[in-house]
Each structure stands twice: as C-alpha cells, then as structure tokens.
Amino acid sequence: MTIDVVLREDVSRRTQGESDSVSPRLDGQGFNLVQHSSRTPANRRSVPGVLYGRTVLPWVLPAMAVLLWYSVTVSGYVSPNILPSPLTVLTTAQALWSAGTLQRDILVSLGRIAFGFALGASTGFVLGIAVGISSVARLVFDRSVQMIRTIPHLALVPLMILWFGIGEQPKVLLVALGALFPVYINTASGIRNVDPKLIEVGRAYGLSQREIITQIVLPAALQPILVGVRYALGVAWLTLVVAETIASREGIGYLVQNARELLRTDIIILAIILYSIAGWLADWLIRILESRLLRWHPNYAPGANK
Amino acid sequence: MISGADISIRGLSRSYEGRKVLQDINLDIPAGQFVSILGTSGVGKSTLLKILAGVETPTCGDAWASGTKTKPTVRIMFQEDRLLAWRTVLGNVTLGLRHGEPNAMRMLDAVGLAGREHAFPVVLSGGQRQRVALARALVHEPNVLLLDEPFGALDAITRSSMHILLQGLLDHAPRTVLLVTHDVDEALILSDRVLVLTASGIAADITVDVARPRHHSQLAEKKDYLLGLLSGTGTTAQFAQSH
C-alpha cells in the first residue's frame, strides 16, 4: 500500500510539471517518506554549496596537472630541455610579450581564425539553409558538397601553398573549408528535421513563406545549427594550427616552427597552452550564445546542468 | 461584432495515393452553429478540417465560407498544442498577428493565463498549453473555429474545465465551430448538431436542441443512439474506452 503511494507520487512529479495537482502527504504516519519525496536538486545541497562546487570543481584537474608538471621539473626527474618548468614557460611568455612578438603573433592567428571561420561558417549556413529548404537546391548542391567533404581538407595544404604561396589566403581558405562542412551539415539536416506539424501551424495562421522560414523553421533548427557552429570552431582551430605550422612568417604556428628549429621547448609549450586557452575561450563564447538563444530549451534553461 | 460564417461543402473528396479518405461530402452549416463530427479513425475527419483551414487541398469538390463582409477568418486548433517552444506564451498567441499585443493580453486573461505571458511553453502543464493554443486561435477573432480533437489528450477534469471555458468564450462571441472528437459525451455537451462521419459519407446528422448548461441525463437517449450507430460501423473498441 505504502509503496504504491510512493510510486504514484514519484510518477506525478515526473509528468511535465503538473505535480501541483495531487501529492499525497504522509506526515504523521509510521513510514519515513519525507527523505524520499524531498529529493529535488534544490534541496539536495545548499545554494552557495552548489555554486562553490560549480566554480571550483572544473579547475581541480587542470590545477593538479600543473602541480604534477611543476613537481617533475623541479625535482629534476625530467630534463628542462625535454620539459621546461611552468615558471620557465611563464618567464618566456613575459619576455616575448615585452619584445612585442607574442601579442603580434596572437593577433595574427586570431585574425586568421576570425576571417576564415566567418567565411566558412556563413557559406555553410547559407548553403545549408538553401539545401534544407529547397529540394532543387538539394539536388544541385548536396551531392557535390558531400563529395568535397570527404576530402581531408588538410591534404590540400601543399596545393594551397603552391597556388597561393605562404601569404594569408591559403590559411584563411583552409580554415574556411574546415568550418564550412559542420555548419552546412547541421543546418541542412536541422532544417529537414523540423516538425512538419509546426510548419502546418504557420500555414494555417497565415504566415508567408518567408515568415515561416524566419519564425518557425530557423528557430526550430537552431539547436543543431549551434552544435554545428561549435564543432566547426574546433575544426577551424585544428586547421589553423596545421596550416600555420607548415607555412608561415607570423602567428602562433610560426612561433612553434621557429622554436623547434631553435630547440626552445618552452616556447612550444607556451604555444600549445595559448592554443588551448583560445579553444576554451571560443567554446565558452559559443556556450554563452547557446544559453542566450536557447533559453527556452529545457536543456539550456538557466540552472540546467551542463 | 464578430459573427460566424456560413460554410458550404459540395462534392468534397480527398484521396491519398489512391486511398479515399473523404468521399463526396455535402454539408451546409449556418453561421454560428456548433457542429461536432464523430467517427472512427481514418474516415477523414481531420482531413476535412485541414481542407477548411486551407492547409490541404481537396482532390475534387469545393468548400467555402461566406456571409461575412470581409473574407472570413478561419483558425484551427490541433490535438497536440503545437506551441512554438522558442516563443513565450505571448509570442505564441501573437503568431501571425500584426500589432495585436493588447488583444493577445486580453485573450490570455480570458483563458485564465494572465501573468504567464512571459513564460516559455516548456514550464506549462498540458492543460495550460492547450489554453495558450485556444487563445492563439481565438485572438484572430475567427469567423470559423476548427477544433481537431483539442481536448483528446487531457485528463477528464482538465477536459471538462476546458469545455466550460470554451462554452463561456463562445457565449461572449458566437462563431461557427467545427469540432472533431472521439468523445460522444463531449460532442453532446458542447454542440448544436452532431454528425457521424463514416467511410461512405455522413451517416447521421442529429440536432441537439437541449438548453445549456446541459446535463448528461438529458442526453442519455441521444448518446445511446450515437453509440449504437458508431459501434454498427465496425470499430467499437475506441468508443468502449470512454465508458
């Protein structure tokens, strides 16, 4: 009997927020059911405790890694030529910064990523919309785009260098090519997977074709599109690293290339750290974008666990 | 003053890849009448509404609404609420509405959702979501209101509160209403006229001339008649469920 009541209460909680209707109260009875029924996230821990955990926990592993790195270098277990200590890397960063080269290289790399990504993502987005909406566009473009997609775009590096030299174009173009496909695929399939019933609502409510696209189709496909953007950003960074390492006169990749020739492990490690910080920042930007644009979505609503 | 529109349907048929779902339907509905359409699954009840809503085209035949000075407004409400999850309650009600925010707020007030206009649909209960969908349809002040099993997925208590709400809103502003339902009780409580649709056409057309508010005991005879008719058409199972 009691178990039955508990189960039903549990079910009523899970069904779309209608738990305000009936929820049997069993205080004063012999069974301790309060523990069971108060297992909502808000009650589980105090609010400051949760916030503290959210801010601190993600940093535990990186901090431990740095600590480990420091201890193996300080103890002399690993030679500084193989792995310089964190302090050496920091000093190198300072030196490069005051010489003015570090910020120049960072800016050059950021510029390439910005141009390339903007070019590739917007092309992929426009193409994806066209292919998602129009069956004619799908017949014209989809096969070709999918074929080009199967070429590992980094294989084009030598060709790009022959065609464009080692100036800015090959890097920007390669980054664009890397960013194009994830955005394209997610936009096209996101649009094609929009519930036709919602489009029917738009037609029944007198929306024009354009309004249906802007007010129903695109918002409905927004989540997969943003997943594509996030993935594209990752691919764009990867492409940049490879393109810059192979042929460059400036940028973080050039820094690495130069450091390798001078056997400066500290600079190489500095560059790797810079890449990872940049990648993390980009991801963080996208996540802010997601939580703004998808705040209606149960998985992205404020307070939802990520 | 809003009023209903007359509906005329002549020789209407619709088939999907050779399978006929509607066959030669002829029907006249005078302005302001509340008509329920009963019938088993697959006889084309929803298709009929979609044709009237303009989102489907008939294979042959005509359906038109007339009797209003301007082009009659037709709005449809579905069994699933079909709210746009990325729009707030207010944003959903103003869908396709130009400069209609004050009206939308009044409508939300009328369906009992004042104060929830900035909530996103995800936080609403099933009944609240259908109220938003009803407000979304009614805010256009349609001459013809099409209801495609709108309360079918709701629990019994929420459903009867929706019946009372709908009745109250229609008393205020009469319109022509077509309700598709599986529920004989619902049809008898709400409508002026009940049609039974079968694969071969309209099998019965009865008038419910009982003053409102109605009580189930006043409708027992008609209910028995309709249930008998529907079970005679071959599928009793889904109607047996509601009793």
Chai-1 contact restraints between the chains, C-beta under 6 A:
chainA,res_idxA,chainB,res_idxB,connection_type,confidence,min_distance_angstrom,max_distance_angstrom,comment,restraint_id
A,G17,B,S125,contact,1.0,0.0,6.0,A-B,restraint_1
A,E18,B,S125,contact,1.0,0.0,6.0,A-B,restraint_2
A,K197,B,R82,contact,1.0,0.0,6.0,A-B,restraint_3
A,E200,B,V55,contact,1.0,0.0,6.0,A-B,restraint_4
A,V201,B,R82,contact,1.0,0.0,6.0,A-B,restraint_5
A,R203,B,V55,contact,1.0,0.0,6.0,A-B,restraint_6
A,A204,B,A53,contact,1.0,0.0,6.0,A-B,restraint_7
A,A204,B,V55,contact,1.0,0.0,6.0,A-B,restraint_8
A,A204,B,I76,contact,1.0,0.0,6.0,A-B,restraint_9
A,Y205,B,L95,contact,1.0,0.0,6.0,A-B,restraint_10
A,Y205,B,G96,contact,1.0,0.0,6.0,A-B,restraint_11
A,G206,B,G96,contact,1.0,0.0,6.0,A-B,restraint_12
A,L207,B,G96,contact,1.0,0.0,6.0,A-B,restraint_13
A,P219,B,W86,contact,1.0,0.0,6.0,A-B,restraint_14
A,W296,B,A85,contact,1.0,0.0,6.0,A-B,restraint_15
A,W296,B,W86,contact,1.0,0.0,6.0,A-B,restraint_16
A,W296,B,F120,contact,1.0,0.0,6.0,A-B,restraint_17
A,P298,B,V122,contact,1.0,0.0,6.0,A-B,restraint_18
